[in-house]
Amino acid sequence: MLGKRMDLLQIRHDRFAEYSVLVSARPNGTALHLSWLVLAKARLVNDLRRSLRVDGGAGDRFEVGAELDLLDVLRLNDFFAVTKLAFKSAIQALGRADAADDDASADPFNLTKAE
């Protein structure tokens, strides 16, 4: 709690208000430290819905996400997959841009290309 402040990008879905995807990027020496995290926080409305369930077992009734049916779980997994795909695509784009910058700085006039 007393550490350095970090800026995070928070991605939320209206249907799954309990879940957020957090993306962070910070310099770490000469490298870039990137993180993709899932944050789950319990909400009172869903806590009440979970407590009123009679079809679930007593142990898993109060777990976050226990009120979701099969289709909701699939939609939640899709939400996570899309955000992770966008995160990985951004990393790849950074790598391509970095490689292009390295190539441009090494030979700015393209003099070493064989014709």
Biopython code that builds the backbone (N, CA, C, O; Angstrom):
import numpy as np
from Bio.PDB.StructureBuilder import StructureBuilder

atoms = [
    (1, "MET", "N", (0.812, -1.195, 0.000)),
    (1, "MET", "CA", (0.000, 0.000, 0.000)),
    (1, "MET", "C", (0.856, 1.261, 0.000)),
    (1, "MET", "O", (0.410, 2.303, -0.479)),
    (2, "LEU", "N", (2.051, 1.190, 0.515)),
    (2, "LEU", "CA", (2.888, 2.373, 0.579)),
    (2, "LEU", "C", (3.910, 2.413, -0.545)),
    (2, "LEU", "O", (4.819, 3.243, -0.527)),
    (3, "GLY", "N", (3.771, 1.521, -1.526)),
    (3, "GLY", "CA", (4.727, 1.456, -2.632)),
    (3, "GLY", "C", (4.494, 2.545, -3.663)),
    (3, "GLY", "O", (3.700, 3.465, -3.465)),
    (4, "LYS", "N", (5.203, 2.412, -4.756)),
    (4, "LYS", "CA", (5.110, 3.381, -5.840)),
    (4, "LYS", "C", (3.771, 3.237, -6.567)),
    (4, "LYS", "O", (3.263, 2.129, -6.734)),
    (5, "ARG", "N", (3.211, 4.359, -6.991)),
    (5, "ARG", "CA", (1.938, 4.364, -7.714)),
    (5, "ARG", "C", (2.134, 3.809, -9.118)),
    (5, "ARG", "O", (3.114, 4.128, -9.790)),
    (6, "MET", "N", (1.190, 2.971, -9.557)),
    (6, "MET", "CA", (1.219, 2.414, -10.910)),
    (6, "MET", "C", (-0.062, 2.786, -11.633)),
    (6, "MET", "O", (-1.145, 2.762, -11.048)),
    (7, "ASP", "N", (0.066, 3.125, -12.896)),
    (7, "ASP", "CA", (-1.103, 3.382, -13.727)),
    (7, "ASP", "C", (-1.487, 2.081, -14.420)),
    (7, "ASP", "O", (-0.638, 1.386, -14.979)),
    (8, "LEU", "N", (-2.778, 1.761, -14.376)),
    (8, "LEU", "CA", (-3.300, 0.549, -14.987)),
    (8, "LEU", "C", (-4.442, 0.914, -15.925)),
    (8, "LEU", "O", (-5.183, 1.867, -15.684)),
    (9, "LEU", "N", (-4.570, 0.152, -16.984)),
    (9, "LEU", "CA", (-5.726, 0.252, -17.859)),
    (9, "LEU", "C", (-6.730, -0.790, -17.377)),
    (9, "LEU", "O", (-6.415, -1.978, -17.306)),
    (10, "GLN", "N", (-7.938, -0.340, -17.047)),
    (10, "GLN", "CA", (-8.965, -1.256, -16.569)),
    (10, "GLN", "C", (-10.011, -1.449, -17.661)),
    (10, "GLN", "O", (-10.574, -0.480, -18.170)),
    (11, "ILE", "N", (-10.267, -2.711, -18.016)),
    (11, "ILE", "CA", (-11.241, -3.050, -19.049)),
    (11, "ILE", "C", (-12.385, -3.789, -18.366)),
    (11, "ILE", "O", (-12.175, -4.792, -17.685)),
    (12, "ARG", "N", (-13.596, -3.279, -18.559)),
    (12, "ARG", "CA", (-14.767, -3.894, -17.926)),
    (12, "ARG", "C", (-15.815, -4.236, -18.981)),
    (12, "ARG", "O", (-15.837, -3.668, -20.073)),
    (13, "HIS", "N", (-16.679, -5.178, -18.623)),
    (13, "HIS", "CA", (-17.797, -5.575, -19.473)),
    (13, "HIS", "C", (-19.068, -5.311, -18.678)),
    (13, "HIS", "O", (-19.137, -5.643, -17.495)),
    (14, "ASP", "N", (-20.069, -4.722, -19.308)),
    (14, "ASP", "CA", (-21.305, -4.383, -18.595)),
    (14, "ASP", "C", (-21.980, -5.604, -17.990)),
    (14, "ASP", "O", (-22.540, -5.527, -16.896)),
    (15, "ARG", "N", (-21.932, -6.714, -18.684)),
    (15, "ARG", "CA", (-22.626, -7.919, -18.214)),
    (15, "ARG", "C", (-21.912, -8.574, -17.026)),
    (15, "ARG", "O", (-22.553, -9.205, -16.186)),
    (16, "PHE", "N", (-20.604, -8.424, -16.960)),
    (16, "PHE", "CA", (-19.818, -9.062, -15.906)),
    (16, "PHE", "C", (-19.166, -7.983, -15.052)),
    (16, "PHE", "O", (-17.958, -7.758, -15.133)),
    (17, "ALA", "N", (-19.970, -7.321, -14.236)),
    (17, "ALA", "CA", (-19.483, -6.184, -13.450)),
    (17, "ALA", "C", (-18.504, -6.612, -12.352)),
    (17, "ALA", "O", (-17.731, -5.787, -11.865)),
    (18, "GLU", "N", (-18.525, -7.881, -11.957)),
    (18, "GLU", "CA", (-17.611, -8.347, -10.911)),
    (18, "GLU", "C", (-16.178, -8.502, -11.412)),
    (18, "GLU", "O", (-15.241, -8.547, -10.615)),
    (19, "TYR", "N", (-16.007, -8.584, -12.723)),
    (19, "TYR", "CA", (-14.703, -8.887, -13.299)),
    (19, "TYR", "C", (-14.143, -7.688, -14.045)),
    (19, "TYR", "O", (-14.870, -6.971, -14.732)),
    (20, "SER", "N", (-12.858, -7.484, -13.904)),
    (20, "SER", "CA", (-12.134, -6.467, -14.657)),
    (20, "SER", "C", (-10.830, -7.077, -15.124)),
    (20, "SER", "O", (-10.251, -7.935, -14.458)),
    (21, "VAL", "N", (-10.382, -6.623, -16.276)),
    (21, "VAL", "CA", (-9.060, -7.003, -16.767)),
    (21, "VAL", "C", (-8.175, -5.777, -16.598)),
    (21, "VAL", "O", (-8.526, -4.681, -17.035)),
    (22, "LEU", "N", (-7.025, -5.970, -15.962)),
    (22, "LEU", "CA", (-6.081, -4.887, -15.726)),
    (22, "LEU", "C", (-4.855, -5.100, -16.604)),
    (22, "LEU", "O", (-4.300, -6.198, -16.651)),
    (23, "VAL", "N", (-4.437, -4.052, -17.295)),
    (23, "VAL", "CA", (-3.252, -4.106, -18.147)),
    (23, "VAL", "C", (-2.300, -3.020, -17.663)),
    (23, "VAL", "O", (-2.693, -1.867, -17.484)),
    (24, "SER", "N", (-1.053, -3.401, -17.456)),
    (24, "SER", "CA", (-0.058, -2.412, -17.040)),
    (24, "SER", "C", (1.195, -2.559, -17.883)),
    (24, "SER", "O", (1.519, -3.640, -18.375)),
    (25, "ALA", "N", (1.881, -1.453, -18.034)),
    (25, "ALA", "CA", (3.161, -1.431, -18.743)),
    (25, "ALA", "C", (4.055, -0.439, -18.009)),
    (25, "ALA", "O", (3.668, 0.703, -17.761)),
    (26, "ARG", "N", (5.251, -0.895, -17.668)),
    (26, "ARG", "CA", (6.192, 0.003, -17.000)),
    (26, "ARG", "C", (7.610, -0.366, -17.398)),
    (26, "ARG", "O", (7.916, -1.535, -17.634)),
    (27, "PRO", "N", (8.467, 0.631, -17.470)),
    (27, "PRO", "CA", (9.859, 0.341, -17.837)),
    (27, "PRO", "C", (10.571, -0.390, -16.711)),
    (27, "PRO", "O", (10.353, -0.121, -15.530)),
    (28, "ASN", "N", (11.421, -1.313, -17.107)),
    (28, "ASN", "CA", (12.215, -2.068, -16.155)),
    (28, "ASN", "C", (13.640, -2.139, -16.712)),
    (28, "ASN", "O", (14.012, -3.112, -17.369)),
    (29, "GLY", "N", (14.413, -1.118, -16.446)),
    (29, "GLY", "CA", (15.748, -1.047, -17.026)),
    (29, "GLY", "C", (15.641, -0.782, -18.521)),
    (29, "GLY", "O", (15.054, 0.215, -18.942)),
    (30, "THR", "N", (16.213, -1.683, -19.322)),
    (30, "THR", "CA", (16.121, -1.534, -20.777)),
    (30, "THR", "C", (14.947, -2.319, -21.357)),
    (30, "THR", "O", (14.734, -2.316, -22.569)),
    (31, "ALA", "N", (14.203, -2.974, -20.513)),
    (31, "ALA", "CA", (13.064, -3.788, -20.962)),
    (31, "ALA", "C", (11.747, -3.114, -20.563)),
    (31, "ALA", "O", (11.735, -2.122, -19.834)),
    (32, "LEU", "N", (10.670, -3.662, -21.045)),
    (32, "LEU", "CA", (9.336, -3.183, -20.719)),
    (32, "LEU", "C", (8.598, -4.314, -20.024)),
    (32, "LEU", "O", (8.446, -5.398, -20.587)),
    (33, "HIS", "N", (8.137, -4.068, -18.799)),
    (33, "HIS", "CA", (7.399, -5.078, -18.039)),
    (33, "HIS", "C", (5.914, -4.898, -18.317)),
    (33, "HIS", "O", (5.346, -3.848, -18.014)),
    (34, "LEU", "N", (5.280, -5.921, -18.896)),
    (34, "LEU", "CA", (3.864, -5.874, -19.256)),
    (34, "LEU", "C", (3.097, -6.901, -18.431)),
    (34, "LEU", "O", (3.574, -8.013, -18.206)),
    (35, "SER", "N", (1.908, -6.517, -17.985)),
    (35, "SER", "CA", (1.086, -7.423, -17.176)),
    (35, "SER", "C", (-0.348, -7.411, -17.670)),
    (35, "SER", "O", (-0.887, -6.362, -18.025)),
    (36, "TRP", "N", (-0.961, -8.587, -17.691)),
    (36, "TRP", "CA", (-2.378, -8.756, -17.993)),
    (36, "TRP", "C", (-2.953, -9.509, -16.792)),
    (36, "TRP", "O", (-2.573, -10.654, -16.547)),
    (37, "LEU", "N", (-3.853, -8.892, -16.051)),
    (37, "LEU", "CA", (-4.373, -9.469, -14.813)),
    (37, "LEU", "C", (-5.895, -9.471, -14.832)),
    (37, "LEU", "O", (-6.518, -8.604, -15.445)),
    (38, "VAL", "N", (-6.489, -10.450, -14.156)),
    (38, "VAL", "CA", (-7.940, -10.495, -13.980)),
    (38, "VAL", "C", (-8.229, -10.177, -12.521)),
    (38, "VAL", "O", (-7.654, -10.780, -11.615)),
    (39, "LEU", "N", (-9.128, -9.222, -12.306)),
    (39, "LEU", "CA", (-9.536, -8.825, -10.969)),
    (39, "LEU", "C", (-10.997, -9.216, -10.787)),
    (39, "LEU", "O", (-11.850, -8.840, -11.591)),
    (40, "ALA", "N", (-11.282, -9.961, -9.745)),
    (40, "ALA", "CA", (-12.665, -10.335, -9.430)),
    (40, "ALA", "C", (-13.003, -9.766, -8.066)),
    (40, "ALA", "O", (-12.316, -10.036, -7.081)),
    (41, "LYS", "N", (-14.069, -8.974, -8.014)),
    (41, "LYS", "CA", (-14.504, -8.423, -6.735)),
    (41, "LYS", "C", (-15.991, -8.717, -6.574)),
    (41, "LYS", "O", (-16.790, -8.504, -7.485)),
    (42, "ALA", "N", (-16.329, -9.201, -5.414)),
    (42, "ALA", "CA", (-17.710, -9.602, -5.149)),
    (42, "ALA", "C", (-18.619, -8.376, -5.069)),
    (42, "ALA", "O", (-18.232, -7.334, -4.539)),
    (43, "ARG", "N", (-19.827, -8.519, -5.602)),
    (43, "ARG", "CA", (-20.847, -7.470, -5.532)),
    (43, "ARG", "C", (-22.004, -7.978, -4.707)),
    (43, "ARG", "O", (-22.297, -9.173, -4.711)),
    (44, "LEU", "N", (-22.662, -7.083, -4.000)),
    (44, "LEU", "CA", (-23.746, -7.447, -3.093)),
    (44, "LEU", "C", (-24.891, -8.140, -3.820)),
    (44, "LEU", "O", (-25.440, -9.118, -3.311)),
    (45, "VAL", "N", (-25.258, -7.652, -4.997)),
    (45, "VAL", "CA", (-26.382, -8.247, -5.736)),
    (45, "VAL", "C", (-26.082, -9.705, -6.077)),
    (45, "VAL", "O", (-26.937, -10.574, -5.909)),
    (46, "ASN", "N", (-24.877, -9.967, -6.552)),
    (46, "ASN", "CA", (-24.526, -11.339, -6.896)),
    (46, "ASN", "C", (-24.319, -12.190, -5.655)),
    (46, "ASN", "O", (-24.558, -13.397, -5.694)),
    (47, "ASP", "N", (-23.879, -11.590, -4.549)),
    (47, "ASP", "CA", (-23.790, -12.335, -3.289)),
    (47, "ASP", "C", (-25.173, -12.813, -2.860)),
    (47, "ASP", "O", (-25.328, -13.951, -2.417)),
    (48, "LEU", "N", (-26.177, -11.949, -2.990)),
    (48, "LEU", "CA", (-27.545, -12.349, -2.640)),
    (48, "LEU", "C", (-28.046, -13.447, -3.570)),
    (48, "LEU", "O", (-28.685, -14.396, -3.118)),
    (49, "ARG", "N", (-27.765, -13.328, -4.852)),
    (49, "ARG", "CA", (-28.178, -14.342, -5.814)),
    (49, "ARG", "C", (-27.527, -15.693, -5.501)),
    (49, "ARG", "O", (-28.172, -16.738, -5.589)),
    (50, "ARG", "N", (-26.245, -15.656, -5.135)),
    (50, "ARG", "CA", (-25.541, -16.898, -4.792)),
    (50, "ARG", "C", (-26.090, -17.503, -3.517)),
    (50, "ARG", "O", (-26.200, -18.725, -3.419)),
    (51, "SER", "N", (-26.440, -16.681, -2.534)),
    (51, "SER", "CA", (-26.925, -17.210, -1.260)),
    (51, "SER", "C", (-28.310, -17.834, -1.394)),
    (51, "SER", "O", (-28.675, -18.700, -0.599)),
    (52, "LEU", "N", (-29.081, -17.406, -2.387)),
    (52, "LEU", "CA", (-30.431, -17.948, -2.581)),
    (52, "LEU", "C", (-30.463, -19.198, -3.457)),
    (52, "LEU", "O", (-31.517, -19.814, -3.615)),
    (53, "ARG", "N", (-29.328, -19.573, -4.023)),
    (53, "ARG", "CA", (-29.297, -20.768, -4.873)),
    (53, "ARG", "C", (-29.490, -22.017, -4.037)),
    (53, "ARG", "O", (-28.926, -22.147, -2.951)),
    (54, "VAL", "N", (-30.290, -22.929, -4.552)),
    (54, "VAL", "CA", (-30.506, -24.199, -3.849)),
    (54, "VAL", "C", (-29.932, -25.373, -4.628)),
    (54, "VAL", "O", (-29.813, -26.471, -4.085)),
    (55, "ASP", "N", (-29.567, -25.159, -5.911)),
    (55, "ASP", "CA", (-29.094, -26.272, -6.721)),
    (55, "ASP", "C", (-27.601, -26.525, -6.571)),
    (55, "ASP", "O", (-27.127, -27.604, -6.928)),
    (56, "GLY", "N", (-26.852, -25.564, -6.056)),
    (56, "GLY", "CA", (-25.404, -25.735, -5.908)),
    (56, "GLY", "C", (-25.052, -26.360, -4.575)),
    (56, "GLY", "O", (-25.865, -26.380, -3.651)),
    (57, "GLY", "N", (-23.851, -26.866, -4.484)),
    (57, "GLY", "CA", (-23.381, -27.412, -3.228)),
    (57, "GLY", "C", (-23.093, -26.298, -2.231)),
    (57, "GLY", "O", (-22.930, -25.141, -2.617)),
    (58, "ALA", "N", (-23.033, -26.638, -0.978)),
    (58, "ALA", "CA", (-22.816, -25.633, 0.062)),
    (58, "ALA", "C", (-21.426, -25.016, -0.047)),
    (58, "ALA", "O", (-21.246, -23.841, 0.275)),
    (59, "GLY", "N", (-20.442, -25.793, -0.497)),
    (59, "GLY", "CA", (-19.070, -25.294, -0.555)),
    (59, "GLY", "C", (-18.834, -24.290, -1.657)),
    (59, "GLY", "O", (-18.121, -23.308, -1.451)),
    (60, "ASP", "N", (-19.427, -24.514, -2.847)),
    (60, "ASP", "CA", (-19.152, -23.622, -3.970)),
    (60, "ASP", "C", (-20.218, -22.560, -4.170)),
    (60, "ASP", "O", (-20.126, -21.774, -5.114)),
    (61, "ARG", "N", (-21.217, -22.514, -3.318)),
    (61, "ARG", "CA", (-22.299, -21.559, -3.500)),
    (61, "ARG", "C", (-21.829, -20.120, -3.351)),
    (61, "ARG", "O", (-22.361, -19.238, -4.024)),
    (62, "PHE", "N", (-20.861, -19.856, -2.500)),
    (62, "PHE", "CA", (-20.428, -18.490, -2.239)),
    (62, "PHE", "C", (-19.182, -18.086, -3.015)),
    (62, "PHE", "O", (-18.623, -17.021, -2.756)),
    (63, "GLU", "N", (-18.738, -18.896, -3.946)),
    (63, "GLU", "CA", (-17.600, -18.529, -4.783)),
    (63, "GLU", "C", (-18.033, -17.522, -5.832)),
    (63, "GLU", "O", (-19.144, -17.593, -6.357)),
    (64, "VAL", "N", (-17.147, -16.584, -6.130)),
    (64, "VAL", "CA", (-17.449, -15.582, -7.154)),
    (64, "VAL", "C", (-17.618, -16.294, -8.490)),
    (64, "VAL", "O", (-16.765, -17.090, -8.884)),
    (65, "GLY", "N", (-18.705, -16.014, -9.180)),
    (65, "GLY", "CA", (-18.995, -16.640, -10.459)),
    (65, "GLY", "C", (-19.884, -17.860, -10.356)),
    (65, "GLY", "O", (-20.238, -18.441, -11.382)),
    (66, "ALA", "N", (-20.258, -18.270, -9.149)),
    (66, "ALA", "CA", (-21.097, -19.454, -8.984)),
    (66, "ALA", "C", (-22.512, -19.236, -9.521)),
    (66, "ALA", "O", (-23.225, -20.203, -9.789)),
    (67, "GLU", "N", (-22.926, -17.976, -9.680)),
    (67, "GLU", "CA", (-24.278, -17.700, -10.181)),
    (67, "GLU", "C", (-24.368, -17.751, -11.699)),
    (67, "GLU", "O", (-25.464, -17.653, -12.251)),
    (68, "LEU", "N", (-23.241, -17.902, -12.384)),
    (68, "LEU", "CA", (-23.231, -17.918, -13.841)),
    (68, "LEU", "C", (-23.644, -19.279, -14.378)),
    (68, "LEU", "O", (-23.237, -20.315, -13.852)),
    (69, "ASP", "N", (-24.457, -19.267, -15.433)),
    (69, "ASP", "CA", (-24.789, -20.516, -16.098)),
    (69, "ASP", "C", (-23.740, -20.814, -17.167)),
    (69, "ASP", "O", (-22.774, -20.065, -17.313)),
    (70, "LEU", "N", (-23.922, -21.890, -17.906)),
    (70, "LEU", "CA", (-22.920, -22.319, -18.878)),
    (70, "LEU", "C", (-22.658, -21.254, -19.944)),
    (70, "LEU", "O", (-21.504, -20.978, -20.270)),
    (71, "LEU", "N", (-23.710, -20.660, -20.485)),
    (71, "LEU", "CA", (-23.519, -19.645, -21.527)),
    (71, "LEU", "C", (-22.824, -18.401, -20.997)),
    (71, "LEU", "O", (-22.017, -17.792, -21.698)),
    (72, "ASP", "N", (-23.139, -18.015, -19.743)),
    (72, "ASP", "CA", (-22.454, -16.867, -19.152)),
    (72, "ASP", "C", (-20.972, -17.159, -18.935)),
    (72, "ASP", "O", (-20.132, -16.281, -19.127)),
    (73, "VAL", "N", (-20.654, -18.372, -18.543)),
    (73, "VAL", "CA", (-19.244, -18.752, -18.360)),
    (73, "VAL", "C", (-18.519, -18.696, -19.700)),
    (73, "VAL", "O", (-17.379, -18.236, -19.766)),
    (74, "LEU", "N", (-19.171, -19.161, -20.772)),
    (74, "LEU", "CA", (-18.558, -19.088, -22.096)),
    (74, "LEU", "C", (-18.345, -17.639, -22.531)),
    (74, "LEU", "O", (-17.301, -17.307, -23.092)),
    (75, "ARG", "N", (-19.336, -16.773, -22.272)),
    (75, "ARG", "CA", (-19.203, -15.363, -22.619)),
    (75, "ARG", "C", (-18.082, -14.699, -21.813)),
    (75, "ARG", "O", (-17.340, -13.869, -22.337)),
    (76, "LEU", "N", (-17.966, -15.073, -20.534)),
    (76, "LEU", "CA", (-16.907, -14.525, -19.694)),
    (76, "LEU", "C", (-15.537, -14.968, -20.205)),
    (76, "LEU", "O", (-14.600, -14.173, -20.258)),
    (77, "ASN", "N", (-15.430, -16.240, -20.579)),
    (77, "ASN", "CA", (-14.172, -16.739, -21.155)),
    (77, "ASN", "C", (-13.850, -16.029, -22.468)),
    (77, "ASN", "O", (-12.686, -15.744, -22.748)),
    (78, "ASP", "N", (-14.874, -15.742, -23.274)),
    (78, "ASP", "CA", (-14.661, -14.992, -24.511)),
    (78, "ASP", "C", (-14.149, -13.581, -24.224)),
    (78, "ASP", "O", (-13.251, -13.090, -24.909)),
    (79, "PHE", "N", (-14.719, -12.936, -23.216)),
    (79, "PHE", "CA", (-14.269, -11.604, -22.822)),
    (79, "PHE", "C", (-12.792, -11.635, -22.432)),
    (79, "PHE", "O", (-12.017, -10.780, -22.860)),
    (80, "PHE", "N", (-12.405, -12.615, -21.627)),
    (80, "PHE", "CA", (-11.004, -12.745, -21.230)),
    (80, "PHE", "C", (-10.118, -13.043, -22.440)),
    (80, "PHE", "O", (-9.028, -12.486, -22.567)),
    (81, "ALA", "N", (-10.585, -13.918, -23.324)),
    (81, "ALA", "CA", (-9.782, -14.304, -24.491)),
    (81, "ALA", "C", (-9.569, -13.115, -25.434)),
    (81, "ALA", "O", (-8.472, -12.941, -25.966)),
    (82, "VAL", "N", (-10.596, -12.302, -25.644)),
    (82, "VAL", "CA", (-10.465, -11.156, -26.540)),
    (82, "VAL", "C", (-9.494, -10.130, -25.956)),
    (82, "VAL", "O", (-8.660, -9.584, -26.679)),
    (83, "THR", "N", (-9.598, -9.867, -24.657)),
    (83, "THR", "CA", (-8.678, -8.891, -24.064)),
    (83, "THR", "C", (-7.239, -9.420, -24.070)),
    (83, "THR", "O", (-6.301, -8.650, -24.277)),
    (84, "LYS", "N", (-7.061, -10.715, -23.847)),
    (84, "LYS", "CA", (-5.710, -11.280, -23.879)),
    (84, "LYS", "C", (-5.157, -11.272, -25.305)),
    (84, "LYS", "O", (-3.968, -11.019, -25.501)),
    (85, "LEU", "N", (-5.998, -11.543, -26.297)),
    (85, "LEU", "CA", (-5.563, -11.495, -27.690)),
    (85, "LEU", "C", (-5.139, -10.076, -28.076)),
    (85, "LEU", "O", (-4.122, -9.894, -28.745)),
    (86, "ALA", "N", (-5.914, -9.070, -27.656)),
    (86, "ALA", "CA", (-5.548, -7.679, -27.933)),
    (86, "ALA", "C", (-4.228, -7.327, -27.248)),
    (86, "ALA", "O", (-3.397, -6.623, -27.821)),
    (87, "PHE", "N", (-4.037, -7.814, -26.027)),
    (87, "PHE", "CA", (-2.800, -7.575, -25.286)),
    (87, "PHE", "C", (-1.602, -8.187, -26.010)),
    (87, "PHE", "O", (-0.571, -7.535, -26.178)),
    (88, "LYS", "N", (-1.743, -9.444, -26.439)),
    (88, "LYS", "CA", (-0.650, -10.115, -27.150)),
    (88, "LYS", "C", (-0.383, -9.466, -28.507)),
    (88, "LYS", "O", (0.770, -9.361, -28.925)),
    (89, "SER", "N", (-1.431, -9.032, -29.193)),
    (89, "SER", "CA", (-1.257, -8.354, -30.486)),
    (89, "SER", "C", (-0.505, -7.035, -30.313)),
    (89, "SER", "O", (0.332, -6.673, -31.139)),
    (90, "ALA", "N", (-0.815, -6.326, -29.233)),
    (90, "ALA", "CA", (-0.108, -5.072, -28.966)),
    (90, "ALA", "C", (1.369, -5.328, -28.688)),
    (90, "ALA", "O", (2.226, -4.554, -29.115)),
    (91, "ILE", "N", (1.668, -6.407, -27.976)),
    (91, "ILE", "CA", (3.062, -6.755, -27.698)),
    (91, "ILE", "C", (3.787, -7.082, -28.995)),
    (91, "ILE", "O", (4.919, -6.647, -29.204)),
    (92, "GLN", "N", (3.136, -7.849, -29.869)),
    (92, "GLN", "CA", (3.751, -8.185, -31.152)),
    (92, "GLN", "C", (3.966, -6.940, -32.005)),
    (92, "GLN", "O", (4.989, -6.818, -32.680)),
    (93, "ALA", "N", (3.006, -6.014, -31.977)),
    (93, "ALA", "CA", (3.153, -4.772, -32.741)),
    (93, "ALA", "C", (4.317, -3.946, -32.198)),
    (93, "ALA", "O", (5.046, -3.323, -32.969)),
    (94, "LEU", "N", (4.495, -3.936, -30.885)),
    (94, "LEU", "CA", (5.645, -3.235, -30.300)),
    (94, "LEU", "C", (6.945, -3.875, -30.758)),
    (94, "LEU", "O", (7.914, -3.177, -31.055)),
    (95, "GLY", "N", (6.968, -5.199, -30.814)),
    (95, "GLY", "CA", (8.168, -5.899, -31.259)),
    (95, "GLY", "C", (8.484, -5.617, -32.708)),
    (95, "GLY", "O", (9.647, -5.432, -33.065)),
    (96, "ARG", "N", (7.453, -5.580, -33.560)),
    (96, "ARG", "CA", (7.680, -5.276, -34.978)),
    (96, "ARG", "C", (8.153, -3.838, -35.150)),
    (96, "ARG", "O", (9.050, -3.568, -35.948)),
    (97, "ALA", "N", (7.550, -2.916, -34.401)),
    (97, "ALA", "CA", (7.963, -1.515, -34.504)),
    (97, "ALA", "C", (9.389, -1.349, -34.003)),
    (97, "ALA", "O", (10.163, -0.577, -34.569)),
    (98, "ASP", "N", (9.738, -2.069, -32.943)),
    (98, "ASP", "CA", (11.097, -1.997, -32.399)),
    (98, "ASP", "C", (12.104, -2.564, -33.396)),
    (98, "ASP", "O", (13.186, -2.003, -33.575)),
    (99, "ALA", "N", (11.756, -3.658, -34.035)),
    (99, "ALA", "CA", (12.651, -4.259, -35.035)),
    (99, "ALA", "C", (12.810, -3.326, -36.234)),
    (99, "ALA", "O", (13.907, -3.198, -36.778)),
    (100, "ALA", "N", (11.737, -2.681, -36.643)),
    (100, "ALA", "CA", (11.816, -1.731, -37.766)),
    (100, "ALA", "C", (12.679, -0.540, -37.384)),
    (100, "ALA", "O", (13.439, -0.031, -38.207)),
    (101, "ASP", "N", (12.564, -0.092, -36.136)),
    (101, "ASP", "CA", (13.412, 1.017, -35.676)),
    (101, "ASP", "C", (14.871, 0.612, -35.663)),
    (101, "ASP", "O", (15.739, 1.402, -36.038)),
    (102, "ASP", "N", (15.155, -0.619, -35.233)),
    (102, "ASP", "CA", (16.538, -1.097, -35.213)),
    (102, "ASP", "C", (17.101, -1.182, -36.625)),
    (102, "ASP", "O", (18.242, -0.786, -36.862)),
    (103, "ASP", "N", (16.313, -1.692, -37.561)),
    (103, "ASP", "CA", (16.771, -1.797, -38.948)),
    (103, "ASP", "C", (16.993, -0.412, -39.563)),
    (103, "ASP", "O", (17.963, -0.202, -40.290)),
    (104, "ALA", "N", (16.106, 0.517, -39.272)),
    (104, "ALA", "CA", (16.212, 1.854, -39.848)),
    (104, "ALA", "C", (17.432, 2.582, -39.305)),
    (104, "ALA", "O", (18.113, 3.297, -40.041)),
    (105, "SER", "N", (17.707, 2.403, -38.027)),
    (105, "SER", "CA", (18.849, 3.119, -37.467)),
    (105, "SER", "C", (20.169, 2.504, -37.917)),
    (105, "SER", "O", (21.174, 3.212, -37.994)),
    (106, "ALA", "N", (20.194, 1.222, -38.213)),
    (106, "ALA", "CA", (21.426, 0.577, -38.634)),
    (106, "ALA", "C", (21.789, 0.971, -40.064)),
    (106, "ALA", "O", (22.965, 1.143, -40.385)),
    (107, "ASP", "N", (20.783, 1.112, -40.914)),
    (107, "ASP", "CA", (21.055, 1.447, -42.315)),
    (107, "ASP", "C", (19.957, 2.396, -42.815)),
    (107, "ASP", "O", (19.030, 1.953, -43.493)),
    (108, "PRO", "N", (20.048, 3.677, -42.496)),
    (108, "PRO", "CA", (18.953, 4.590, -42.810)),
    (108, "PRO", "C", (18.721, 4.801, -44.295)),
    (108, "PRO", "O", (17.614, 5.172, -44.683)),
    (109, "PHE", "N", (19.716, 4.580, -45.139)),
    (109, "PHE", "CA", (19.559, 4.818, -46.591)),
    (109, "PHE", "C", (19.444, 3.517, -47.394)),
    (109, "PHE", "O", (19.468, 3.544, -48.624)),
    (110, "ASN", "N", (19.320, 2.385, -46.702)),
    (110, "ASN", "CA", (19.204, 1.066, -47.347)),
    (110, "ASN", "C", (20.350, 0.820, -48.325)),
    (110, "ASN", "O", (20.126, 0.357, -49.443)),
    (111, "LEU", "N", (21.563, 1.126, -47.907)),
    (111, "LEU", "CA", (22.732, 0.980, -48.780)),
    (111, "LEU", "C", (23.261, -0.436, -48.830)),
    (111, "LEU", "O", (24.003, -0.788, -49.746)),
    (112, "THR", "N", (22.886, -1.266, -47.844)),
    (112, "THR", "CA", (23.457, -2.610, -47.792)),
    (112, "THR", "C", (22.612, -3.647, -48.526)),
    (112, "THR", "O", (22.987, -4.819, -48.554)),
    (113, "LYS", "N", (21.502, -3.262, -49.114)),
    (113, "LYS", "CA", (20.660, -4.230, -49.824)),
    (113, "LYS", "C", (21.333, -4.630, -51.135)),
    (113, "LYS", "O", (21.848, -3.796, -51.879)),
    (114, "ALA", "N", (21.309, -5.915, -51.384)),
    (114, "ALA", "CA", (21.874, -6.439, -52.653)),
    (114, "ALA", "C", (20.847, -6.227, -53.753)),
    (114, "ALA", "O", (19.649, -6.403, -53.531)),
    (115, "GLU", "N", (21.304, -5.857, -54.914)),
    (115, "GLU", "CA", (20.370, -5.621, -56.021)),
    (115, "GLU", "C", (20.466, -6.668, -57.064)),
    (115, "GLU", "O", (19.747, -6.614, -58.061)),
]
sb = StructureBuilder()
sb.init_structure("model")
sb.init_model(0)
sb.init_chain("A")
sb.init_seg("    ")
for serial, (resi, resn, name, xyz) in enumerate(atoms, 1):
    if name == "N":
        sb.init_residue(resn, " ", resi, " ")
    sb.init_atom(name, np.array(xyz, "f"), 0.0, 1.0, " ", f" {name:<3s}", serial, name[0])
structure = sb.get_structure()
